[in-house]
Amino acid sequence: MAEAKHTVLIVEDDLDVADMLNAYFRVQGYEVLTVNWGEDAIYACQTSHPDLVILDIRLPDIDGYEVARRLRSNRRTENIPIIFLTEKRHRDDRLKGLELGADDYITKPFDIQELRLRVRNSLRRSAQGTLNNPITGLAEGLLVDERLRECLEQSDPWALLLISIENLDHFRESYGFIASDDVLRAVSLMINNAIQDMGAPEDFIGHLSSTQFVLLTHPGQVEKLAEHIKNRLNQSLDYFYPLKDRETSAKSDAHRLSIRIGQYIPGNKPPKDADSLKTMLLRQLC
């Protein structure tokens, strides 16, 4: 069985092969999406962001090479592992696929057990290489969990700030991925600048989720940092919108970009683990 609930996208125009792979990988514990056209594959990657793509080369519209090229040239999909599964056996075909950034290249007919192992290995390599957020460059996932565990084990005083960007999904739907990525980068830079202005060299910042930043600092600085960051971000959010949407009527929109901040200073009975600490911190958002 799969070690985690990963999502695999199967891009295959042979319906029998697509159905077989769908059924097999679901039994292995994966979430599975299937599409039969290249353009549908690109759309699925941009909207569902699967953990891995199994990609045929011969497709009814654009070929698998073009699908891979476009996935690799898009900032939001460039790191999704791709395994070509194809009848094309020539060395030049394999080299072309690997030059496009494919993680693996398997020819038909194939051994389903070998494909399963290659999928597992690609997902493991991908997980090891995604310890930093691809948009902001800040730590996330395992790196943040490790830092939170260190907090719980240390005797020195510490405090946490949670900065959440609200309604970024709605903003993305209205203005696109590039604009929403710009918001994330700008917010991360402003938080970093606030730390440089008021924090200490040992302060830590990372992602609790894609739209939430967690900041580790000293308890004596947490209130001032929270106020400073909140003021700077609230003054800047309007400027991410086009000029026509900065009017008063837009500001009353319930889906407007906004900031929520929570803070946590451990008491006599700190949480027992990193997950409990994150849950407690989320409860402090206001």
VEXROMAR-584091 format. One line per 10 residues: for each residue x negated, y, z negated of C-alpha. Coordinates in steps of 0.05 Angstrom, whole numbers, plus 5000, padded with zeros to 4 digits. Layout:
<rs>
X/Y/Z ~ ...
</rs>
This chain:
<rs>
5000/5000/5000 ~ 4978/5072/5012 ~ 4946/5105/4952 ~ 4986/5169/4961 ~ 5050/5191/4996 ~ 5016/5219/5057 ~ 5054/5240/5120 ~ 5032/5210/5187 ~ 5055/5239/5253 ~ 5059/5188/5310
5057/5218/5380 ~ 5073/5161/5428 ~ 5118/5159/5490 ~ 5123/5082/5490 ~ 5184/5074/5446 ~ 5168/5002/5428 ~ 5099/5021/5403 ~ 5126/5083/5367 ~ 5180/5042/5331 ~ 5130/4988/5311
5081/5039/5282 ~ 5137/5076/5247 ~ 5162/5013/5213 ~ 5092/4988/5196 ~ 5067/5052/5163 ~ 5131/5062/5125 ~ 5122/4993/5095 ~ 5051/5015/5076 ~ 5081/5072/5035 ~ 5072/5131/5083
5121/5183/5105 ~ 5125/5177/5180 ~ 5147/5226/5234 ~ 5151/5205/5307 ~ 5154/5247/5371 ~ 5147/5227/5444 ~ 5125/5292/5476 ~ 5062/5334/5468 ~ 5098/5400/5457 ~ 5140/5367/5403
5076/5343/5369 ~ 5048/5414/5366 ~ 5113/5440/5337 ~ 5117/5384/5286 ~ 5045/5399/5263 ~ 5059/5473/5255 ~ 5125/5464/5217 ~ 5115/5399/5178 ~ 5039/5399/5173 ~ 5028/5323/5170
4966/5295/5136 ~ 4944/5257/5199 ~ 4964/5250/5272 ~ 4961/5185/5312 ~ 4959/5212/5383 ~ 4969/5179/5451 ~ 4935/5212/5510 ~ 4985/5197/5565 ~ 5048/5237/5548 ~ 5106/5260/5592
5090/5334/5590 ~ 5021/5355/5566 ~ 4968/5302/5552 ~ 4939/5285/5485 ~ 4875/5322/5500 ~ 4914/5387/5508 ~ 4952/5372/5443 ~ 4886/5362/5406 ~ 4856/5425/5437 ~ 4914/5467/5415
4917/5437/5345 ~ 4843/5450/5336 ~ 4848/5522/5361 ~ 4904/5540/5312 ~ 4884/5562/5242 ~ 4941/5525/5208 ~ 4929/5458/5243 ~ 4855/5458/5257 ~ 4838/5411/5199 ~ 4891/5358/5209
4856/5291/5223 ~ 4870/5263/5293 ~ 4863/5190/5314 ~ 4870/5178/5389 ~ 4907/5113/5404 ~ 4904/5103/5479 ~ 4896/5057/5539 ~ 4839/5100/5565 ~ 4776/5058/5554 ~ 4723/5095/5594
4664/5125/5557 ~ 4678/5194/5585 ~ 4749/5191/5558 ~ 4724/5173/5489 ~ 4672/5228/5490 ~ 4723/5279/5512 ~ 4768/5260/5454 ~ 4711/5264/5403 ~ 4687/5330/5432 ~ 4757/5359/5419
4747/5343/5345 ~ 4784/5277/5340 ~ 4766/5237/5277 ~ 4771/5170/5312 ~ 4787/5138/5380 ~ 4821/5070/5385 ~ 4839/5035/5450 ~ 4900/4992/5465 ~ 4912/4936/5452 ~ 4893/4948/5381
4889/4911/5315 ~ 4942/4941/5269 ~ 4901/4924/5207 ~ 4841/4961/5236 ~ 4885/5021/5251 ~ 4912/5020/5179 ~ 4841/5021/5151 ~ 4819/5077/5198 ~ 4880/5118/5178 ~ 4864/5107/5104
4791/5126/5114 ~ 4808/5189/5153 ~ 4856/5211/5099 ~ 4803/5200/5045 ~ 4751/5240/5084 ~ 4802/5295/5094 ~ 4820/5298/5020 ~ 4746/5304/5001 ~ 4738/5362/5049 ~ 4797/5403/5025
4775/5427/4957 ~ 4781/5500/4979 ~ 4841/5535/5009 ~ 4829/5543/5085 ~ 4859/5613/5085 ~ 4830/5646/5023 ~ 4769/5602/5012 ~ 4787/5596/4938 ~ 4785/5531/4899 ~ 4848/5489/4896
4871/5419/4880 ~ 4819/5377/4844 ~ 4772/5435/4832 ~ 4825/5474/4795 ~ 4848/5413/4755 ~ 4776/5401/4735 ~ 4768/5473/4711 ~ 4832/5469/4671 ~ 4810/5405/4638 ~ 4745/5440/4618
4786/5495/4586 ~ 4822/5446/4542 ~ 4757/5414/4520 ~ 4717/5477/4505 ~ 4715/5514/4439 ~ 4704/5583/4468 ~ 4766/5627/4472 ~ 4802/5630/4540 ~ 4866/5654/4572 ~ 4901/5643/4639
4938/5688/4687 ~ 4985/5662/4740 ~ 4998/5709/4798 ~ 5055/5686/4844 ~ 5073/5715/4912 ~ 5148/5710/4918 ~ 5186/5703/4984 ~ 5124/5690/5027 ~ 5162/5634/5063 ~ 5216/5683/5083
5163/5734/5104 ~ 5130/5680/5147 ~ 5196/5663/5182 ~ 5206/5737/5199 ~ 5135/5757/5219 ~ 5097/5693/5234 ~ 5040/5652/5206 ~ 4985/5702/5222 ~ 5020/5757/5182 ~ 5033/5712/5122
4960/5688/5123 ~ 4939/5761/5122 ~ 4981/5771/5059 ~ 4947/5713/5024 ~ 4877/5736/5043 ~ 4891/5808/5022 ~ 4921/5787/4956 ~ 4862/5742/4941 ~ 4814/5799/4956 ~ 4852/5848/4912
4851/5798/4854 ~ 4776/5786/4864 ~ 4765/5862/4865 ~ 4804/5868/4800 ~ 4759/5815/4768 ~ 4697/5852/4791 ~ 4724/5917/4762 ~ 4749/5891/4695 ~ 4731/5818/4687 ~ 4668/5779/4670
4620/5739/4715 ~ 4645/5673/4686 ~ 4718/5688/4704 ~ 4748/5636/4751 ~ 4802/5643/4804 ~ 4835/5589/4845 ~ 4902/5566/4874 ~ 4954/5531/4832 ~ 4995/5526/4896 ~ 4989/5558/4965
5025/5621/4940 ~ 5002/5620/4867 ~ 4935/5642/4840 ~ 4909/5621/4772 ~ 4857/5664/4737 ~ 4815/5642/4677 ~ 4789/5698/4634 ~ 4777/5720/4562 ~ 4838/5732/4518 ~ 4815/5803/4504
4819/5820/4578 ~ 4882/5784/4598 ~ 4932/5840/4585 ~ 4891/5893/4620 ~ 4877/5848/4680 ~ 4950/5829/4686 ~ 4972/5902/4687 ~ 4916/5923/4734 ~ 4931/5867/4784 ~ 5006/5877/4781
4999/5952/4795 ~ 4951/5943/4853 ~ 4992/5889/4886 ~ 5059/5923/4878 ~ 5030/5986/4910 ~ 5005/5946/4969 ~ 5062/5898/4988 ~ 5101/5948/5030 ~ 5041/5957/5076 ~ 5045/5885/5101
5111/5902/5135 ~ 5118/5938/5202 ~ 5132/6012/5193 ~ 5205/6005/5213 ~ 5216/5955/5156 ~ 5186/5998/5101 ~ 5250/6039/5094 ~ 5291/6041/5030 ~ 5344/5994/5056 ~ 5291/5940/5067
5265/5948/4996 ~ 5332/5925/4968 ~ 5326/5860/5006 ~ 5329/5800/4958 ~ 5278/5765/5003 ~ 5227/5822/4998 ~ 5155/5804/4981 ~ 5144/5812/4906 ~ 5096/5792/4851 ~ 5109/5753/4788
5056/5746/4734 ~ 5051/5699/4675 ~ 4998/5692/4622 ~ 4979/5639/4572 ~ 4934/5642/4511 ~ 4927/5575/4475 ~ 4952/5569/4404 ~ 4939/5518/4351 ~ 4967/5461/4393 ~ 4942/5469/4465
4970/5423/4519 ~ 4942/5353/4522 ~ 4922/5353/4596 ~ 4916/5396/4658 ~ 4986/5379/4684 ~ 5018/5399/4618 ~ 4977/5464/4619 ~ 5002/5480/4689 ~ 5074/5467/4669 ~ 5067/5512/4608
5036/5567/4650 ~ 5092/5564/4702 ~ 5142/5575/4646 ~ 5109/5642/4631 ~ 5125/5673/4699 ~ 5167/5736/4693
</rs>
